[in-house]
Amino acid sequence: MRVSAVIGTLMLLGMTGCARDAKVGRLASAAEACDIRAIKTAIAAGDALNPKDSGAAGPMEMAVAHNCSEGARLLIAAGADANQQLGPGKMTPLLLAAMDDSGPVAKVLIAAGADVNARDEFGMTALTFAVRNGDASLATALIDAKADVNAKGVGGQTPLLIAVTPVPNPAMVKLLIDGGADVNTSQGSETILAAMRINRTRGPNEVQVEKLLLAHGAHE
């Protein structure tokens, strides 16, 4: 669990201010500690599930940041918005969870109907983050939930392009291709094969991925 990565993002979004309404702070603190009893108590007391205070991280952000999947499940069951936008960067709880490799929380959010195709301000999706982190289990859950396997972010990168660069991941490449990824996607004028071959020695992973791409109709 990389708590620091999510906390860093929340700071950039202006979501970690110390000034909170007492009820917002109590539930967020319980989620931060992943104290299930305290979360249940705060929910029962009517604490805010979807705080509008943009200067402080709320309960769902804290549950995500601390990989508290049971806490996230309880918050959603009580009415927390699984698609709430966190600050100006267009981040959602699912995007944060996928970015921080918090697979269990991400899967709770997917099961709750979180938008699997939400994008951050750079066009990144949860699937993009899962591929970047090499999380095949989360990538599978996202694809099963109809995530767009060909979504392009800033610069034209797709999940498949990320899976082949800079270090090819054969298992992830196969997963994406099986899920409908376009093997002839391009980044600018470069084909995916060209992008993979730039300044790279041909090791076992490169050979395996190249064979996979060619077998599925990739253009030279």
N, C-alpha and C positions, 0 to 999 in steps of 0.2 A: 504494500500500500504506500503510495507516494503522496502523503498528506500535503507536503510542502508545495507540490505542483498546483494542486487545486487552490490552496490558500493564496499562493502567488497570483493565480488568475483572478480570484475574488478581490484581491487588493487592487489589481489593475482595473477591475470593474467598479471599484468603489464600494465593495460590499462587506468590508470588515471593520467598519467603524464601531467604536465602543459604545456610543450613545444608542441605547435601545429602549423601547417601551419595556417595562418590567415583565409583562406577560410574553412578549416576543423573545426577550432574553432568556427567560426560564426554559421555554421549549427548545430554543436553539442550543442552549447550554446542555440540556439533556441529550439532544441529538449529537452534539459534539462529543460527549462522553460515551455515547451509545448506551446510555442508561435506560434500559427498556422500561423499568418500573417508573422512572421519573418522566419518561415520554408519555406513558399511559396516564399518569397523574395530571400532567400539564394539559393533555388533550381533554381529559374529563373535566378539567377546570375551565375549559373554553379558551385556552390560549390561542393566539393568532396562528393559523396554519399557513397563510399566504400573505405575510407582512408586506406592506407597500413602502416601507422605509428603505430607500435605495442606499442609505449610508451604513447599513449593517447586514451581515450575512444572516439569513433566516434559517429556520429548522431544516428545510430540505437541503440547502447548501451545505449545512454542517453534517447532515447524514451522509451526503455524497463525499464530502471531504474526508470523512473518517471511515468510509467504507462500511457504513452501518446499514446493512440491507434490511434487517428486521425493523429498524427504526424507520427507514424509508417506506416499508410496507405499511406500517402502522399510520404514518402520516398520510399516505395516499388513501388508505381505507377510511380515514377520518375526514377526508375532503381536500387534502393538499393537491395543488395543481401540478401534475407531472410535466406540464409543458410551460411552466412559468418562465418568463424571460428574465435573465439575471443581468441587470445593468445594460449599458449601451452596446455591449459587444455581441449581442444576440445569442449569448450562451443559454443553454437550457440544462436542467439537471442531467439529462441523458448525455448531452455533449460533454459535460464536465466529468461524468462517470467514465465515459469511454476514453476521454483524454487522459485521465489519471489511471487507466487500467484497473478500474474498480468494477470488474465483471459482475459480481453478485448484485451490486446495487443497480447496475445498468439493466440486468435481466429483470429485476423487480419493476423497473420503470417501463421496460418493453411490455411486460405482462399487463401493466396498468394502462397501456394504450398511448405511451409517449410517442411523439412524432419521430419516427426513425429517420426521416429525411430532413429534419431541421438542420439549418446551416448556421455556422458562426459568421462573423463579419468577413472572413477570408474564404467562405464557401466550403469550409470543412464540415464533414458529416460525422456522425458517430461511427459509421463503417470505416471512414478514412482513418480515424484515430485507432480503431480496433486493428486494422491492417498494419498501421505504423507500429503498434505495440506488439504485433505478432500474436494477438489473442484470437486464435482460431475458433474457440468456443463462443466468444461474443460475436465474432463475425458471422458465424453460422446462425446464431439467434437473430441477428439483425437481418440477414438475408431471408430467413424463414418468415420474418415479419414484414417482408416486402421493401427492404431498404434498396435504394437505387444503386446498383453495382457499378454504374457508369457515370455517377455524379462527378462533375468536374469542379475543382476548386480554383483559386487564383493561380494563374500560370498554366491552367489546363490539366493539372494532375488528377488522375482518377485513382481509385483504390488499386487497380491492377498495375498502373505505373509505379505506385508506391511499393507494391509487393515485389517488383522486379528491380527496384533501385533503392538505395545503393547496393544492398546485399540481397540477391534473389532468395525468395522463400518459396520453394517448390510446393509445399503443402498449401500455403495460402493462395498461390497462383492457381492451383487446381481447384480449390474451393471457390474462388471467384469465377473461374471459367465455367465450372459446373453450375454456378448461380446466374450465368448469363452475361458475364463480362465480355466486352468487345475487345477481341485480341488485336484489332486493327485501330484501336484508339491511338491518337497521336498527341504529342506535346509540341505545338508549333508545327514545323515541317518534318519532324522526326517520327519515324514509326517506333512502335514499342520495342521492336528488336534492335533498332539502331540506338535507342536510348539506353538499352541494357548493355550494349557492347562497347560503349564509349569508355576508353581508358580502363579496361578491365581484363584481367587474366581469366582464362577459361577453366574454372574449377568445376567440381562435380555439380554444384548447385546451378551454375550457369548453363552447363550442358543439359541438365535435366529440364530446366525452365525453357530453354530454347527449343528442345524437342516437344515440350508440351504446347508451346505457342504455335510452332510450325504444324503440329498434328491437328490443331484446331483452326488452321487457315490463316495464320499470321503472315502478312506480306513482308518480304525482305526489304 
